[in-house]
Amino acid sequence: MFEVLVYVYENYWQGAACPEFDRLGRKLTAAGFDAEEIQEALVWLDGLNVAAQGTQISLPAKVNSGSADYTSLSGIQLQSASSLRIYSIAEQTHLGAQSLGFVSFLESSGVLPPHMREIVIDRAMAAPGEPVMLDDLKIIVLMVYWSFGEEPDALVLDELCDDTEFRLAH
């Protein structure tokens, strides 16, 4: 499935240029992907599309509520800067320590806002493998950015795409 997702990302890097799922399925078949992999990827992409459309938000306005700063949008109270995300046992088991650590790193670096983090977690939970491999999680993060029509900044993109296996620590 992840090979199909990488192909989609590389060939339709502007999410709006991605064809409808029926047409995309035919293009993926023509590219030589297995029918089962294509179906799995299309179901996964449909879930991503639903999640992204449900959270397509403009930058919300800051609202000062007592001593804490909350972000508000259409009456929905979003995560405050001082809130803490607790992962369920199922999430911890399925994602594994390495993937959860990477999500935490991206979030603390300020490059993965809470609404995108939740989609990353949701799509990682829908991905095969237990625990989800770090390289697969990086593809999921790229696809979440892609679904919002955003490109991560160069340093984040390097972290997501670079093979760290051969890096030398200085």
N, C-alpha and C positions, 0 to 999 in steps of 0.2 A: 504494500500500500504506500509506503513512504517514497518509493522510487517514482510512483505515479504523482504524488504530491510535489516532489521536487521538479518533475517534468512540467507540471502545471504552473508552478511558481516561475520557472525559468522561461517558459514560452508565453505566459500570459501575465508578466510581472505587473502590468496595469490590470488590476482585478476587473475593471469595467470591460476590458477587451476579451475576457473569458467568455466563450460561447455557452449557450444553454446546455444543460446536462446531457440531453440526448445527442446533440452534435458533438459535445466534448467527448462523450463515450465513444463515438465513431472515430474521432480523431485519435484517441488513445489506442483504440484497436488497430488503427492504421499504423501507429507508431510502434506496434509490436508488444504491447502489454497484455498480460493474461486477463481473460474475461473476469475471473474471480477478483483479481487485484483491482481492476477497474471498478467493479461494482462496489467493493469495499471502500475505495477512495471516494466514489461519488456519494455514497451514503454519508461518509465522514464529512465531505465538503458541504453537503446539504445541511447537516447539523451546524457546521461553522457558519453558513449563510444565515440560518435562522437565528443563531446566537448574536451574530454581528448586527443584523437588522434590528434585533430587539434592544440593542444598546447603542445604536447610532445616535450619538449625542453631540451637541455642540459644547464648547467649553462652558460649564455651568458657572453661575455667579456665586461668589463667596457670600455666605450668610453668617453673621456673628450671632451665635446662640449661647448666651451666657458666657462661660469661660472657655468654651471650645469652639473652634472654627469648623463648621460643617459646610459641605457643599450641597446645594439644593437644586433640583431640577424638577419642575412640574409637580411639586408637592412630594417628591421622593427624597428621602434623606439618604445621601450617599455616605461613604466611609469618611470618617474624620481623619485628620493627620495623626492622631494619637491612638487610633484603633489598631487591633491586632487580629490577624487572620489565624484561626485555629483549624488545622487540617484534621479531618476525620480519620479513623483507623483505616478505612477502605482507601482513602486518598493517600495516606502514608504508605500503605502496602503497595498499591498499584504504581505510584510514582517513584517510590524509593528515595533514599536520603540524597543521592547525588542530584536527581532532578529537582527535588524540593529545594535543595541548597541553591541550585542555579536560578530557580524562580525567585527565591528570596534575594539573591544577588542582583538580579535585574530590577526587582522592585525597589530595593534600597538604593540602587544607583539612579533611580528616578526615570528609568526608561520604559518601565512596564506599569502603567497606571492600574489601579484596582479593577476597573471594569474589564480591562484587557487580561489581567491576571486571572480573573474568574473564567473567562473564555478559554484561556490556555489550560486551566485546570479541568474544565469541562471536556475539552477536546482530547486532553491527555487521558482522561478517564475512559473516553470512547475508543482509545487506540489499543491495539493488541499489544501483548507483552506485559509481563509483570516481573520485575519492575520495568517501567518504560525506560528505554535506553536514553542516555543524555543526548546523543546525536539525533534521535527521533524527537525528543522534546524540543531541540533547537529548530527542527523543521516545523513543528507545531507552532512555535513562537513566530517564525517567519510567516507562516500561513495566516496567523491571527493579524499580524501587521498588514499583510496583503489584503485580507478581507475588509479592513478599514480604509484601504487605499493609501496607506502610509508606508513609507520606507524608513526603516530604522536608521539612525545616524551612522556614519562610517565606522566608528569604533564598535558599536553594537553589532553592526553587520559583519564586521571582521570576527568578532567573538562567536557569532552564530554560524558563520560559514567556514572559518579557518579550522583546519585539522590540527588539533593541539597535541596530537600524539608525538610529533617530531619537533615540538618547540623546545628550546633550551632555556632553562631558568638562568637568569643573570644574577 
